[in-house]
Amino acid sequence: MKPGSFMSEKSAKIFVAGHRGLVGSAIVRKLQESGFTNLLLRTHSDLDLTNQADVESFFSTEKPAYVILAAAKVGGIHANNTYPADFIAVNLQIQTNVIHSAYTNGVKKLLFLGSSCIYPKFAPQPIPESALLTGPLEPTNEWYAIAKIAGIKMCQAYRIQHQWDAISGMPTNLYGPNDNFHPENSHVLPALMRRFHEAKVNNAEEVVVWGSGSPLREFLHVDDLADACVFLMEKYSGFEHVNVGSGVEVTIKELAELVKEVVGFEGKLVWDCTKPDGTPRKLMDSSKLASLGWTPKVSIRDGLRQTYDWYLENVVQKQQ
């Protein structure tokens, strides 16, 4: 597909797989804001993406022009350790079914989304795209990572064999509306937000956070990712996957202090240095995407404010 034609097809049928999740819902918002009028959306109860016959039937009936594949089984370390078979099997099934049926039913272009966990545990920092498959993975999430690597390779294989325009984007740590704020299995940022909010409501004196606060992490607001996805659909038709990051690093300590400020918790922040810190630094090298002309727009402070507003309206109110 020649670059520059996606944005001119506002009435083209676009299937956004996983439209209720953190990523998919942001992509739907972005496409609607950009004037796309023919979005094809299916809930899990409408269409089980792990069922090959159902996916094939859906594609042959609906014939979408474009596909953005944001559907995946995701979870933290505990979930990956407990359900490794689900993480590898479900993700492989979703990807294989959607990518193959998209190709056989004449989809013009597909964007497959993965995660920064595809990279080796001891990859150079910042992590370039070329680090893929240069060393062993982080054992805690290798089941999910292997599935996502297979998805990248499948897109590349269909490009080589069928000259089909399938591209892949690998986002860094994401946050924003529709994130998972579950007390047991959420990621670091929503977990901190929930804990500070509950401490504020309960007038707690302090919040204890694991580790020293020194590890460096990168966060990207999901609306920025959605913007990058539309940009890639319009501008990129290359063989290699593309990193999508903010390029901005914060220490866990800086992050916790920002969340504390946004939430308005007045108590003390205490670091439990007897607990592990995890990887000292994790940052993606997003210079390839920058060289194509894309830059993120949402600052971490503004993004946290917006996410906390969403949390208050959609999580706290529903608990009351």
The 8 nearest C-alpha neighbors of each residue, nearest first, counted from 0:
[[1, 164, 2, 107, 108, 236, 4, 163],
 [0, 2, 3, 4, 236, 234, 233, 5],
 [3, 1, 234, 233, 4, 0, 235, 236],
 [2, 4, 233, 5, 234, 1, 6, 7],
 [3, 5, 7, 6, 2, 233, 1, 8],
 [6, 4, 233, 7, 8, 3, 232, 2],
 [7, 5, 8, 4, 233, 9, 3, 229],
 [6, 8, 4, 5, 9, 3, 10, 11],
 [9, 7, 11, 6, 10, 5, 4, 35],
 [8, 10, 35, 11, 7, 34, 36, 6],
 [9, 11, 36, 37, 8, 35, 12, 34],
 [12, 10, 8, 9, 37, 64, 13, 35],
 [11, 13, 63, 37, 64, 38, 10, 39],
 [14, 12, 65, 38, 39, 63, 66, 64],
 [13, 15, 39, 66, 16, 38, 63, 40],
 [14, 16, 67, 18, 66, 40, 68, 13],
 [17, 15, 68, 70, 69, 18, 14, 67],
 [16, 18, 70, 69, 23, 19, 20, 15],
 [17, 19, 23, 24, 16, 20, 15, 40],
 [20, 18, 24, 17, 23, 21, 42, 177],
 [21, 19, 23, 22, 24, 18, 17, 177],
 [20, 22, 177, 178, 24, 23, 25, 176],
 [23, 21, 25, 20, 24, 221, 26, 69],
 [22, 24, 18, 26, 20, 17, 25, 69],
 [23, 25, 18, 27, 19, 26, 22, 20],
 [24, 26, 28, 22, 27, 23, 222, 225],
 [27, 25, 225, 29, 23, 24, 28, 30],
 [26, 28, 24, 30, 25, 29, 31, 23],
 [29, 27, 25, 31, 26, 30, 32, 24],
 [28, 30, 26, 32, 27, 31, 33, 225],
 [31, 29, 33, 27, 32, 35, 28, 26],
 [30, 32, 28, 34, 35, 33, 29, 27],
 [33, 31, 29, 34, 30, 28, 35, 27],
 [34, 32, 30, 31, 35, 29, 9, 6],
 [33, 35, 31, 32, 9, 36, 30, 10],
 [36, 34, 9, 31, 30, 33, 10, 37],
 [35, 37, 10, 38, 34, 9, 31, 11],
 [36, 38, 12, 10, 35, 11, 39, 13],
 [39, 37, 13, 12, 14, 36, 40, 35],
 [38, 40, 14, 13, 37, 12, 15, 41],
 [41, 39, 15, 14, 38, 18, 42, 16],
 [40, 42, 45, 46, 43, 39, 16, 18],
 [41, 43, 45, 44, 46, 40, 19, 17],
 [42, 44, 46, 47, 45, 41, 48, 17],
 [43, 45, 42, 46, 47, 41, 48, 53],
 [46, 44, 42, 43, 41, 47, 40, 48],
 [45, 47, 43, 44, 48, 41, 42, 53],
 [46, 48, 43, 49, 50, 44, 45, 53],
 [47, 49, 93, 50, 54, 46, 96, 51],
 [50, 48, 93, 92, 47, 51, 89, 96],
 [51, 49, 48, 53, 47, 52, 54, 96],
 [50, 52, 54, 96, 53, 55, 49, 48],
 [53, 51, 55, 54, 50, 56, 57, 96],
 [54, 52, 56, 50, 55, 51, 57, 46],
 [53, 55, 57, 51, 56, 52, 48, 50],
 [56, 54, 52, 58, 57, 53, 100, 59],
 [55, 57, 53, 59, 54, 58, 60, 52],
 [58, 56, 54, 60, 55, 59, 61, 53],
 [59, 57, 62, 61, 55, 60, 56, 54],
 [58, 60, 56, 57, 62, 61, 104, 55],
 [61, 59, 57, 58, 62, 56, 55, 63],
 [60, 62, 58, 63, 59, 57, 56, 39],
 [63, 61, 58, 59, 60, 104, 64, 106],
 [64, 62, 12, 65, 13, 61, 106, 14],
 [65, 63, 106, 12, 107, 13, 11, 62],
 [66, 64, 13, 108, 106, 63, 107, 109],
 [67, 65, 109, 14, 13, 15, 68, 110],
 [68, 66, 110, 15, 109, 69, 16, 111],
 [67, 69, 111, 16, 70, 110, 112, 66],
 [68, 70, 17, 16, 23, 112, 67, 22],
 [71, 69, 17, 16, 68, 72, 23, 93],
 [72, 70, 90, 73, 69, 17, 93, 89],
 [71, 73, 90, 86, 89, 74, 70, 85],
 [74, 72, 71, 75, 86, 143, 79, 78],
 [75, 73, 78, 79, 76, 184, 72, 185],
 [74, 76, 78, 77, 184, 79, 186, 185],
 [75, 77, 79, 78, 139, 80, 140, 74],
 [78, 76, 80, 79, 75, 81, 184, 74],
 [77, 79, 81, 80, 75, 74, 76, 82],
 [80, 78, 76, 83, 82, 77, 81, 140],
 [81, 79, 77, 78, 82, 83, 76, 139],
 [80, 82, 78, 79, 77, 83, 76, 84],
 [81, 83, 85, 79, 84, 80, 78, 86],
 [84, 82, 86, 79, 85, 142, 80, 81],
 [85, 83, 87, 86, 82, 88, 142, 89],
 [86, 84, 88, 82, 89, 83, 87, 90],
 [87, 85, 83, 143, 84, 88, 89, 142],
 [86, 88, 142, 84, 143, 85, 146, 90],
 [87, 89, 91, 85, 90, 86, 84, 92],
 [90, 88, 92, 85, 91, 86, 87, 93],
 [89, 91, 93, 92, 88, 87, 71, 146],
 [92, 90, 88, 94, 146, 89, 93, 95],
 [91, 93, 49, 89, 95, 90, 94, 96],
 [92, 94, 49, 48, 90, 96, 91, 95],
 [95, 93, 91, 97, 96, 92, 98, 90],
 [96, 94, 92, 98, 97, 93, 99, 91],
 [95, 97, 93, 99, 51, 94, 98, 92],
 [96, 98, 100, 94, 99, 95, 101, 93],
 [99, 97, 101, 95, 100, 96, 94, 102],
 [98, 100, 102, 101, 96, 97, 95, 103],
 [99, 101, 103, 97, 102, 55, 98, 104],
 [102, 100, 98, 106, 104, 99, 103, 97],
 [101, 103, 99, 100, 104, 105, 106, 98],
 [104, 102, 100, 101, 105, 99, 106, 59],
 [105, 103, 101, 102, 100, 106, 59, 58],
 [104, 106, 102, 103, 107, 101, 62, 64],
 [105, 107, 64, 101, 65, 108, 102, 104],
 [108, 106, 64, 65, 105, 164, 0, 109],
 [109, 107, 164, 65, 165, 106, 66, 110],
 [108, 110, 66, 165, 67, 65, 166, 111],
 [109, 111, 67, 166, 167, 165, 68, 66],
 [110, 112, 167, 68, 166, 67, 168, 109],
 [113, 111, 168, 167, 69, 169, 68, 110],
 [114, 112, 169, 147, 168, 170, 111, 115],
 [113, 115, 169, 170, 116, 117, 171, 112],
 [114, 116, 171, 117, 169, 170, 118, 113],
 [117, 115, 114, 118, 144, 140, 137, 119],
 [118, 116, 144, 115, 148, 114, 147, 119],
 [117, 119, 116, 131, 115, 136, 120, 130],
 [120, 118, 136, 134, 122, 135, 121, 137],
 [119, 121, 137, 136, 122, 135, 118, 134],
 [122, 120, 119, 123, 134, 135, 136, 118],
 [121, 123, 119, 120, 126, 130, 124, 118],
 [124, 122, 126, 125, 121, 130, 127, 119],
 [125, 123, 126, 282, 122, 281, 283, 280],
 [124, 126, 282, 284, 283, 123, 127, 281],
 [125, 127, 283, 124, 284, 123, 282, 122],
 [128, 126, 284, 129, 130, 125, 283, 285],
 [127, 129, 130, 131, 242, 241, 126, 240],
 [128, 130, 127, 131, 133, 126, 132, 239],
 [131, 129, 128, 133, 127, 122, 132, 118],
 [130, 132, 118, 129, 133, 128, 119, 117],
 [133, 131, 134, 130, 119, 118, 135, 129],
 [132, 134, 130, 131, 119, 135, 122, 129],
 [135, 133, 119, 132, 136, 121, 120, 122],
 [136, 134, 119, 120, 137, 133, 132, 121],
 [137, 135, 119, 120, 138, 141, 118, 134],
 [136, 138, 120, 139, 141, 140, 119, 135],
 [139, 137, 141, 140, 136, 135, 120, 142],
 [140, 138, 137, 76, 141, 80, 79, 142],
 [141, 139, 142, 138, 143, 79, 137, 144],
 [140, 142, 144, 138, 143, 145, 136, 139],
 [143, 141, 87, 145, 144, 140, 86, 83],
 [142, 144, 86, 146, 141, 87, 145, 140],
 [145, 143, 117, 141, 147, 146, 142, 116],
 [146, 144, 148, 142, 147, 143, 141, 149],
 [147, 145, 149, 143, 91, 144, 148, 87],
 [146, 148, 150, 144, 149, 145, 113, 143],
 [147, 149, 145, 151, 150, 146, 144, 117],
 [150, 148, 152, 146, 147, 151, 153, 145],
 [149, 151, 147, 153, 148, 152, 94, 154],
 [152, 150, 148, 154, 153, 149, 167, 155],
 [153, 151, 155, 149, 154, 150, 156, 148],
 [152, 154, 156, 150, 155, 151, 149, 157],
 [155, 153, 165, 151, 157, 152, 156, 158],
 [154, 156, 152, 158, 153, 157, 238, 159],
 [155, 157, 153, 159, 158, 154, 152, 160],
 [158, 156, 160, 161, 154, 159, 155, 163],
 [157, 159, 162, 163, 155, 156, 161, 160],
 [160, 158, 156, 157, 162, 161, 155, 163],
 [159, 161, 157, 158, 162, 156, 163, 155],
 [160, 162, 163, 157, 158, 159, 156, 102],
 [163, 161, 158, 159, 160, 164, 157, 165],
 [164, 162, 158, 161, 157, 165, 102, 108],
 [163, 165, 108, 158, 0, 236, 166, 109],
 [166, 164, 109, 154, 108, 163, 110, 158],
 [165, 167, 110, 111, 109, 154, 236, 164],
 [168, 166, 111, 240, 110, 112, 151, 241],
 [167, 169, 241, 112, 240, 242, 113, 111],
 [168, 170, 242, 113, 114, 243, 115, 112],
 [171, 169, 243, 114, 244, 242, 115, 168],
 [170, 172, 244, 115, 173, 243, 114, 218],
 [173, 171, 218, 219, 217, 170, 174, 115],
 [174, 172, 219, 218, 221, 220, 171, 175],
 [173, 175, 220, 221, 178, 219, 172, 218],
 [174, 176, 306, 221, 220, 178, 177, 302],
 [175, 177, 178, 306, 309, 21, 174, 310],
 [178, 176, 21, 175, 20, 179, 24, 309],
 [179, 177, 21, 176, 175, 174, 180, 189],
 [178, 180, 185, 181, 177, 189, 186, 21],
 [181, 179, 189, 185, 190, 182, 178, 193],
 [180, 182, 185, 183, 179, 184, 190, 189],
 [183, 181, 184, 180, 185, 190, 193, 194],
 [184, 182, 181, 185, 190, 180, 77, 186],
 [183, 185, 181, 75, 182, 186, 74, 77],
 [186, 184, 181, 179, 180, 190, 183, 189],
 [187, 185, 188, 190, 189, 75, 184, 179],
 [186, 188, 190, 189, 191, 185, 192, 251],
 [187, 189, 191, 190, 186, 192, 174, 254],
 [190, 188, 192, 180, 191, 187, 186, 193],
 [189, 191, 187, 193, 188, 192, 185, 186],
 [192, 190, 194, 188, 189, 193, 187, 195],
 [193, 191, 189, 195, 190, 194, 258, 196],
 [192, 194, 196, 190, 191, 195, 189, 197],
 [193, 195, 191, 197, 196, 192, 198, 190],
 [196, 194, 198, 192, 197, 193, 199, 259],
 [195, 197, 199, 193, 198, 194, 262, 192],
 [196, 198, 200, 194, 199, 195, 201, 193],
 [197, 199, 203, 195, 201, 196, 200, 202],
 [198, 200, 264, 196, 202, 197, 201, 195],
 [199, 201, 197, 198, 202, 196, 203, 195],
 [200, 202, 198, 203, 199, 197, 196, 204],
 [203, 201, 199, 200, 198, 204, 266, 197],
 [202, 204, 198, 201, 205, 199, 266, 206],
 [205, 203, 266, 267, 202, 206, 198, 265],
 [204, 206, 267, 266, 203, 268, 207, 269],
 [205, 207, 268, 269, 267, 208, 195, 198],
 [206, 208, 269, 270, 268, 205, 271, 209],
 [209, 207, 270, 271, 269, 206, 210, 268],
 [210, 208, 271, 274, 270, 272, 207, 211],
 [209, 211, 272, 276, 274, 271, 275, 212],
 [210, 212, 272, 213, 270, 276, 271, 209],
 [211, 213, 252, 251, 210, 214, 250, 270],
 [212, 214, 211, 250, 251, 252, 215, 279],
 [215, 213, 279, 250, 280, 251, 212, 216],
 [216, 214, 250, 280, 249, 248, 279, 281],
 [215, 217, 281, 248, 249, 250, 280, 282],
 [216, 218, 248, 282, 247, 172, 249, 281],
 [219, 217, 172, 173, 245, 171, 216, 220],
 [220, 218, 173, 245, 244, 172, 221, 174],
 [219, 221, 174, 223, 222, 173, 175, 302],
 [220, 222, 224, 223, 175, 173, 174, 219],
 [223, 221, 225, 224, 220, 25, 226, 29],
 [224, 222, 226, 221, 220, 225, 295, 227],
 [223, 225, 221, 227, 226, 222, 228, 220],
 [226, 224, 26, 222, 228, 227, 223, 25],
 [225, 227, 223, 224, 229, 228, 222, 230],
 [226, 228, 230, 224, 225, 229, 231, 223],
 [229, 227, 225, 231, 230, 226, 224, 232],
 [228, 230, 232, 226, 231, 227, 233, 225],
 [229, 231, 227, 233, 228, 232, 234, 226],
 [232, 230, 235, 234, 228, 233, 229, 227],
 [233, 231, 229, 230, 234, 228, 235, 5],
 [232, 234, 5, 3, 230, 231, 2, 6],
 [235, 233, 2, 231, 230, 232, 3, 236],
 [236, 234, 231, 237, 232, 233, 2, 230],
 [235, 237, 164, 166, 234, 238, 2, 0],
 [238, 236, 239, 235, 166, 240, 164, 165],
 [237, 239, 155, 240, 236, 166, 158, 165],
 [238, 240, 237, 241, 167, 166, 155, 128],
 [241, 239, 167, 168, 166, 238, 242, 128],
 [242, 240, 168, 169, 167, 243, 239, 288],
 [243, 241, 169, 285, 168, 170, 244, 128],
 [242, 244, 170, 169, 285, 171, 241, 168],
 [245, 243, 171, 246, 285, 170, 283, 219],
 [244, 246, 247, 219, 295, 218, 217, 243],
 [245, 247, 244, 248, 285, 217, 283, 284],
 [248, 246, 245, 217, 249, 218, 244, 282],
 [249, 247, 217, 216, 215, 246, 250, 282],
 [250, 248, 215, 216, 253, 254, 217, 251],
 [249, 251, 215, 253, 252, 214, 213, 216],
 [250, 252, 212, 254, 253, 214, 255, 213],
 [253, 251, 212, 255, 250, 254, 256, 213],
 [254, 252, 250, 256, 255, 251, 249, 257],
 [253, 255, 251, 257, 252, 256, 258, 250],
 [256, 254, 258, 252, 257, 253, 251, 259],
 [257, 255, 259, 253, 254, 258, 260, 252],
 [256, 258, 260, 254, 259, 255, 253, 261],
 [257, 259, 261, 255, 260, 256, 262, 192],
 [260, 258, 256, 262, 257, 264, 261, 263],
 [259, 261, 263, 257, 258, 262, 256, 264],
 [262, 260, 258, 263, 259, 304, 257, 303],
 [263, 261, 259, 260, 264, 258, 196, 195],
 [262, 264, 260, 261, 259, 265, 199, 196],
 [263, 265, 199, 259, 262, 266, 195, 260],
 [266, 264, 263, 267, 199, 259, 204, 260],
 [267, 265, 204, 205, 264, 268, 203, 206],
 [268, 266, 205, 204, 269, 206, 265, 264],
 [267, 269, 206, 205, 207, 270, 266, 208],
 [270, 268, 207, 206, 208, 267, 271, 205],
 [271, 269, 208, 207, 211, 272, 209, 210],
 [270, 272, 209, 210, 273, 274, 208, 207],
 [271, 273, 210, 211, 274, 270, 209, 275],
 [272, 274, 271, 210, 275, 209, 211, 270],
 [273, 275, 210, 272, 209, 271, 276, 211],
 [276, 274, 210, 277, 273, 209, 272, 211],
 [277, 275, 210, 211, 278, 214, 274, 279],
 [276, 278, 275, 279, 214, 210, 280, 274],
 [277, 279, 280, 276, 214, 281, 215, 120],
 [280, 278, 214, 215, 277, 281, 276, 213],
 [279, 281, 215, 278, 214, 216, 282, 124],
 [282, 280, 216, 215, 124, 217, 283, 278],
 [281, 283, 125, 217, 124, 126, 216, 280],
 [284, 282, 126, 125, 285, 244, 127, 171],
 [283, 285, 125, 127, 126, 286, 282, 242],
 [286, 284, 242, 287, 288, 244, 243, 283],
 [285, 287, 289, 288, 284, 290, 242, 127],
 [288, 286, 290, 289, 285, 291, 241, 242],
 [287, 289, 291, 290, 286, 285, 293, 241],
 [290, 288, 286, 293, 292, 291, 287, 294],
 [289, 291, 287, 292, 288, 286, 293, 285],
 [292, 290, 288, 289, 293, 287, 234, 235],
 [293, 291, 289, 290, 288, 294, 230, 287],
 [292, 294, 289, 288, 291, 227, 295, 230],
 [293, 295, 289, 296, 292, 245, 288, 227],
 [296, 294, 223, 245, 297, 293, 219, 227],
 [295, 297, 298, 223, 294, 245, 220, 222],
 [298, 296, 302, 295, 299, 220, 301, 223],
 [299, 297, 301, 300, 302, 296, 220, 295],
 [298, 300, 302, 301, 303, 297, 220, 218],
 [301, 299, 303, 302, 298, 304, 257, 261],
 [302, 300, 304, 298, 303, 299, 305, 297],
 [301, 303, 299, 305, 300, 304, 298, 297],
 [302, 304, 306, 300, 305, 301, 299, 307],
 [305, 303, 301, 307, 302, 306, 261, 308],
 [304, 306, 308, 302, 303, 307, 301, 309],
 [307, 305, 175, 303, 309, 308, 304, 176],
 [306, 308, 310, 304, 309, 305, 303, 311],
 [309, 307, 305, 311, 306, 310, 304, 312],
 [308, 310, 306, 312, 307, 311, 313, 176],
 [309, 311, 307, 314, 313, 308, 312, 306],
 [312, 310, 315, 308, 309, 313, 314, 307],
 [313, 311, 309, 310, 316, 314, 308, 315],
 [314, 312, 310, 311, 309, 316, 315, 317],
 [313, 315, 310, 317, 316, 311, 312, 318],
 [314, 316, 311, 318, 317, 313, 312, 310],
 [317, 315, 319, 318, 312, 314, 313, 311],
 [316, 318, 314, 319, 315, 313, 312, 311],
 [319, 317, 315, 316, 314, 313, 311, 312],
 [318, 316, 317, 315, 314, 313, 311, 312]]
